[in-house]
Amino acid sequence: MSAPPPAQTGYAPMPPPQPVGGVPPPQPAYGTQPVVMAQPMAMSMAAAPPGAPAGGQWINDKYAGAITWILVLGGYFFILCFSFLFLMCPLDERRVYIAPNGAKYDQMGTIVS
């Protein structure tokens, strides 16, 4: 038994693109580009700040700083008690060192909460 002929759509297949001005059209380069993956930011075991124990890591920590408090206090006049919800998702960020015991230190070696 032979396979049925393909269905006719009424459209002729598109001819391949013709060169314009003697320049051939660009061809897709599938698989010829090397793939460069970005290296994730490593949580390095860089030097600990003064007075902090070694073996921790530096991270970006979100905290309720000036921007968050401005929104809380400024928003209080517009949305009353709901403005305090900004404290649940603070907008300020700082670089802290987390020691192996869980304590957080700033870059000067001061313990932060």
PyRosetta script that sets phi, psi and omega in degrees:
from pyrosetta import init, pose_from_sequence

init()
pose = pose_from_sequence("MSAPPPAQTGYAPMPPPQPVGGVPPPQPAYGTQPVVMAQPMAMSMAAAPPGAPAGGQWINDKYAGAITWILVLGGYFFILCFSFLFLMCPLDERRVYIAPNGAKYDQMGTIVS")
pose.set_psi(1, 139.6)
pose.set_omega(1, -179.1)
pose.set_phi(2, -102.3)
pose.set_psi(2, 155.0)
pose.set_omega(2, -179.9)
pose.set_phi(3, -70.9)
pose.set_psi(3, 147.5)
pose.set_omega(3, 178.8)
pose.set_phi(4, -67.4)
pose.set_psi(4, 151.8)
pose.set_omega(4, 180.0)
pose.set_phi(5, -66.5)
pose.set_psi(5, 151.9)
pose.set_omega(5, -179.9)
pose.set_phi(6, -62.7)
pose.set_psi(6, 149.8)
pose.set_omega(6, -178.3)
pose.set_phi(7, -67.0)
pose.set_psi(7, 141.1)
pose.set_omega(7, 178.2)
pose.set_phi(8, -87.4)
pose.set_psi(8, 129.9)
pose.set_omega(8, 180.0)
pose.set_phi(9, -100.4)
pose.set_psi(9, -14.4)
pose.set_omega(9, -178.4)
pose.set_phi(10, 91.1)
pose.set_psi(10, -4.4)
pose.set_omega(10, 179.5)
pose.set_phi(11, -110.7)
pose.set_psi(11, 139.1)
pose.set_omega(11, 176.0)
pose.set_phi(12, -80.1)
pose.set_psi(12, 146.8)
pose.set_omega(12, 177.6)
pose.set_phi(13, -63.1)
pose.set_psi(13, 148.4)
pose.set_omega(13, -179.6)
pose.set_phi(14, -71.5)
pose.set_psi(14, 133.2)
pose.set_omega(14, 177.4)
pose.set_phi(15, -72.9)
pose.set_psi(15, 155.7)
pose.set_omega(15, 178.3)
pose.set_phi(16, -64.1)
pose.set_psi(16, 151.9)
pose.set_omega(16, -179.6)
pose.set_phi(17, -63.0)
pose.set_psi(17, 141.8)
pose.set_omega(17, -179.8)
pose.set_phi(18, -97.0)
pose.set_psi(18, 146.7)
pose.set_omega(18, 177.9)
pose.set_phi(19, -63.2)
pose.set_psi(19, 139.3)
pose.set_omega(19, 177.4)
pose.set_phi(20, -106.5)
pose.set_psi(20, 122.8)
pose.set_omega(20, 179.0)
pose.set_phi(21, 67.8)
pose.set_psi(21, 24.3)
pose.set_omega(21, 178.1)
pose.set_phi(22, 82.3)
pose.set_psi(22, 2.7)
pose.set_omega(22, -179.6)
pose.set_phi(23, -103.5)
pose.set_psi(23, 121.4)
pose.set_omega(23, -180.0)
pose.set_phi(24, -68.5)
pose.set_psi(24, 149.6)
pose.set_omega(24, 179.6)
pose.set_phi(25, -67.7)
pose.set_psi(25, 151.5)
pose.set_omega(25, 179.5)
pose.set_phi(26, -65.9)
pose.set_psi(26, 141.5)
pose.set_omega(26, 179.5)
pose.set_phi(27, -100.6)
pose.set_psi(27, 141.6)
pose.set_omega(27, 176.6)
pose.set_phi(28, -64.6)
pose.set_psi(28, 138.6)
pose.set_omega(28, -177.5)
pose.set_phi(29, -104.9)
pose.set_psi(29, 73.4)
pose.set_omega(29, -179.3)
pose.set_phi(30, -74.5)
pose.set_psi(30, 126.7)
pose.set_omega(30, 174.1)
pose.set_phi(31, 78.3)
pose.set_psi(31, 2.3)
pose.set_omega(31, -178.2)
pose.set_phi(32, -97.3)
pose.set_psi(32, -16.0)
pose.set_omega(32, 179.1)
pose.set_phi(33, -83.0)
pose.set_psi(33, 130.9)
pose.set_omega(33, 174.5)
pose.set_phi(34, -70.4)
pose.set_psi(34, 138.8)
pose.set_omega(34, -179.9)
pose.set_phi(35, -91.2)
pose.set_psi(35, 121.2)
pose.set_omega(35, -179.9)
pose.set_phi(36, -108.8)
pose.set_psi(36, 115.2)
pose.set_omega(36, 179.7)
pose.set_phi(37, -92.4)
pose.set_psi(37, 135.1)
pose.set_omega(37, 176.9)
pose.set_phi(38, -72.5)
pose.set_psi(38, 137.0)
pose.set_omega(38, 178.5)
pose.set_phi(39, -76.5)
pose.set_psi(39, 132.1)
pose.set_omega(39, 177.6)
pose.set_phi(40, -65.6)
pose.set_psi(40, 148.9)
pose.set_omega(40, 179.1)
pose.set_phi(41, -64.9)
pose.set_psi(41, 116.5)
pose.set_omega(41, -177.2)
pose.set_phi(42, -77.0)
pose.set_psi(42, 136.6)
pose.set_omega(42, 172.5)
pose.set_phi(43, -81.6)
pose.set_psi(43, 90.8)
pose.set_omega(43, -169.7)
pose.set_phi(44, -74.1)
pose.set_psi(44, 154.7)
pose.set_omega(44, 174.3)
pose.set_phi(45, -93.9)
pose.set_psi(45, 51.0)
pose.set_omega(45, -178.5)
pose.set_phi(46, -66.9)
pose.set_psi(46, 174.4)
pose.set_omega(46, -177.4)
pose.set_phi(47, -57.8)
pose.set_psi(47, 138.3)
pose.set_omega(47, 179.0)
pose.set_phi(48, -74.7)
pose.set_psi(48, 150.5)
pose.set_omega(48, 176.2)
pose.set_phi(49, -66.8)
pose.set_psi(49, 164.7)
pose.set_omega(49, -178.9)
pose.set_phi(50, -59.6)
pose.set_psi(50, 131.6)
pose.set_omega(50, 177.9)
pose.set_phi(51, 86.5)
pose.set_psi(51, -3.6)
pose.set_omega(51, 179.4)
pose.set_phi(52, -100.4)
pose.set_psi(52, 146.2)
pose.set_omega(52, 178.8)
pose.set_phi(53, -70.6)
pose.set_psi(53, 148.4)
pose.set_omega(53, 179.9)
pose.set_phi(54, -74.9)
pose.set_psi(54, 161.8)
pose.set_omega(54, 175.9)
pose.set_phi(55, 101.1)
pose.set_psi(55, 2.5)
pose.set_omega(55, 179.5)
pose.set_phi(56, -93.3)
pose.set_psi(56, -164.9)
pose.set_omega(56, 179.4)
pose.set_phi(57, -143.4)
pose.set_psi(57, 154.3)
pose.set_omega(57, 177.8)
pose.set_phi(58, -90.6)
pose.set_psi(58, 134.8)
pose.set_omega(58, 177.2)
pose.set_phi(59, -138.3)
pose.set_psi(59, 165.3)
pose.set_omega(59, 170.5)
pose.set_phi(60, -92.9)
pose.set_psi(60, 123.6)
pose.set_omega(60, -174.5)
pose.set_phi(61, -115.3)
pose.set_psi(61, 133.0)
pose.set_omega(61, 175.8)
pose.set_phi(62, -88.4)
pose.set_psi(62, 139.9)
pose.set_omega(62, -179.8)
pose.set_phi(63, -150.4)
pose.set_psi(63, 163.2)
pose.set_omega(63, 179.2)
pose.set_phi(64, -84.4)
pose.set_psi(64, 94.2)
pose.set_omega(64, -180.0)
pose.set_phi(65, -108.2)
pose.set_psi(65, -152.3)
pose.set_omega(65, -174.2)
pose.set_phi(66, -61.2)
pose.set_psi(66, -46.0)
pose.set_omega(66, -177.8)
pose.set_phi(67, -62.9)
pose.set_psi(67, -44.6)
pose.set_omega(67, -179.8)
pose.set_phi(68, -62.5)
pose.set_psi(68, -44.7)
pose.set_omega(68, -178.2)
pose.set_phi(69, -68.8)
pose.set_psi(69, -33.1)
pose.set_omega(69, 176.0)
pose.set_phi(70, -63.0)
pose.set_psi(70, -42.0)
pose.set_omega(70, 177.6)
pose.set_phi(71, -66.2)
pose.set_psi(71, -39.2)
pose.set_omega(71, 179.7)
pose.set_phi(72, -64.3)
pose.set_psi(72, -51.7)
pose.set_omega(72, -176.4)
pose.set_phi(73, -72.1)
pose.set_psi(73, -39.9)
pose.set_omega(73, 177.5)
pose.set_phi(74, -68.7)
pose.set_psi(74, -38.2)
pose.set_omega(74, 179.4)
pose.set_phi(75, -72.5)
pose.set_psi(75, -18.8)
pose.set_omega(75, -179.4)
pose.set_phi(76, -59.9)
pose.set_psi(76, -34.1)
pose.set_omega(76, -178.9)
pose.set_phi(77, -74.4)
pose.set_psi(77, -20.1)
pose.set_omega(77, -176.7)
pose.set_phi(78, -103.3)
pose.set_psi(78, -42.9)
pose.set_omega(78, -175.8)
pose.set_phi(79, -122.4)
pose.set_psi(79, 17.6)
pose.set_omega(79, 174.8)
pose.set_phi(80, 49.2)
pose.set_psi(80, -124.6)
pose.set_omega(80, -170.0)
pose.set_phi(81, -68.8)
pose.set_psi(81, -18.5)
pose.set_omega(81, -179.1)
pose.set_phi(82, -71.3)
pose.set_psi(82, -17.7)
pose.set_omega(82, -179.5)
pose.set_phi(83, -65.8)
pose.set_psi(83, -22.7)
pose.set_omega(83, 179.7)
pose.set_phi(84, -71.2)
pose.set_psi(84, -9.9)
pose.set_omega(84, 175.2)
pose.set_phi(85, -66.7)
pose.set_psi(85, -19.8)
pose.set_omega(85, 175.8)
pose.set_phi(86, -61.4)
pose.set_psi(86, -25.5)
pose.set_omega(86, 179.1)
pose.set_phi(87, -69.8)
pose.set_psi(87, -20.7)
pose.set_omega(87, 180.0)
pose.set_phi(88, -78.2)
pose.set_psi(88, -23.3)
pose.set_omega(88, 175.6)
pose.set_phi(89, -134.2)
pose.set_psi(89, 81.5)
pose.set_omega(89, -176.5)
pose.set_phi(90, -62.9)
pose.set_psi(90, 151.8)
pose.set_omega(90, -176.9)
pose.set_phi(91, -103.7)
pose.set_psi(91, -14.3)
pose.set_omega(91, -178.9)
pose.set_phi(92, -83.1)
pose.set_psi(92, 150.8)
pose.set_omega(92, -178.4)
pose.set_phi(93, -137.7)
pose.set_psi(93, 143.9)
pose.set_omega(93, 178.5)
pose.set_phi(94, -143.0)
pose.set_psi(94, 158.5)
pose.set_omega(94, 178.8)
pose.set_phi(95, -93.2)
pose.set_psi(95, 120.4)
pose.set_omega(95, -179.7)
pose.set_phi(96, -128.1)
pose.set_psi(96, 156.5)
pose.set_omega(96, 176.7)
pose.set_phi(97, -104.4)
pose.set_psi(97, 123.3)
pose.set_omega(97, 177.2)
pose.set_phi(98, -100.2)
pose.set_psi(98, 116.2)
pose.set_omega(98, -179.7)
pose.set_phi(99, -74.3)
pose.set_psi(99, 163.4)
pose.set_omega(99, 178.6)
pose.set_phi(100, -58.4)
pose.set_psi(100, -25.7)
pose.set_omega(100, 179.5)
pose.set_phi(101, -86.0)
pose.set_psi(101, 0.7)
pose.set_omega(101, 176.4)
pose.set_phi(102, 95.8)
pose.set_psi(102, -6.3)
pose.set_omega(102, 179.3)
pose.set_phi(103, -72.7)
pose.set_psi(103, 144.7)
pose.set_omega(103, 179.7)
pose.set_phi(104, -104.9)
pose.set_psi(104, 133.7)
pose.set_omega(104, -179.9)
pose.set_phi(105, -124.3)
pose.set_psi(105, 142.6)
pose.set_omega(105, 172.7)
pose.set_phi(106, -84.2)
pose.set_psi(106, -175.4)
pose.set_omega(106, -174.8)
pose.set_phi(107, -70.4)
pose.set_psi(107, -17.2)
pose.set_omega(107, 178.5)
pose.set_phi(108, -91.0)
pose.set_psi(108, -5.6)
pose.set_omega(108, 179.5)
pose.set_phi(109, 95.2)
pose.set_psi(109, 7.0)
pose.set_omega(109, 178.3)
pose.set_phi(110, -84.1)
pose.set_psi(110, 136.2)
pose.set_omega(110, 178.3)
pose.set_phi(111, -72.6)
pose.set_psi(111, 130.0)
pose.set_omega(111, 177.7)
pose.set_phi(112, -117.4)
pose.set_psi(112, 158.1)
pose.set_omega(112, -178.4)
pose.set_phi(113, -97.3)
pose.dump_pdb("model.pdb")
